[in-house]
Amino acid sequence: MIGTEATPLLDPELPHDASRADDERIVVITRETLLRAKAQIPDA
């Protein structure tokens, strides 16, 4: 994934019932990137 690393900033903002593994990162991508990738992202 190409984007901006935002784990330190956004990790504390995750809902209480959400989590991530130590080897996972939160990455911010542009809307344009998401729309272009949507065809390859499963709905379920």
CYANA upper distance limits for C-alpha pairs under 8 A (distance plus 0.5 A):
  1 MET  CA     27 VAL  CA      8.37
  2 ILE  CA     27 VAL  CA      8.49
  2 ILE  CA     29 ILE  CA      7.57
  3 GLY  CA     27 VAL  CA      6.17
  3 GLY  CA     28 VAL  CA      5.89
  3 GLY  CA     29 ILE  CA      5.24
  3 GLY  CA     30 THR  CA      8.09
  4 THR  CA     27 VAL  CA      5.87
  4 THR  CA     28 VAL  CA      5.61
  4 THR  CA     29 ILE  CA      7.13
  5 GLU  CA     25 ARG  CA      7.69
  5 GLU  CA     26 ILE  CA      6.76
  5 GLU  CA     27 VAL  CA      5.21
  5 GLU  CA     28 VAL  CA      7.06
  6 ALA  CA     10 LEU  CA      6.42
  6 ALA  CA     11 ASP  CA      8.47
  6 ALA  CA     25 ARG  CA      8.13
  6 ALA  CA     26 ILE  CA      5.97
  6 ALA  CA     27 VAL  CA      5.97
  6 ALA  CA     28 VAL  CA      7.00
  7 THR  CA     11 ASP  CA      5.81
  7 THR  CA     25 ARG  CA      6.11
  7 THR  CA     26 ILE  CA      5.13
  7 THR  CA     27 VAL  CA      7.44
  8 PRO  CA     12 PRO  CA      8.06
  9 LEU  CA     13 GLU  CA      8.34
 10 LEU  CA     14 LEU  CA      7.27
 10 LEU  CA     26 ILE  CA      7.69
 11 ASP  CA     26 ILE  CA      7.90
 14 LEU  CA     18 ALA  CA      6.56
 14 LEU  CA     19 SER  CA      7.68
 20 ARG  CA     24 GLU  CA      6.54
 20 ARG  CA     25 ARG  CA      8.18
 29 ILE  CA     33 THR  CA      6.87
 29 ILE  CA     34 LEU  CA      7.42
 30 THR  CA     34 LEU  CA      6.98
 31 ARG  CA     35 LEU  CA      6.66
 32 GLU  CA     36 ARG  CA      6.69
 33 THR  CA     37 ALA  CA      6.68
 34 LEU  CA     38 LYS  CA      6.43
 35 LEU  CA     39 ALA  CA      8.46
 37 ALA  CA     41 ILE  CA      7.14
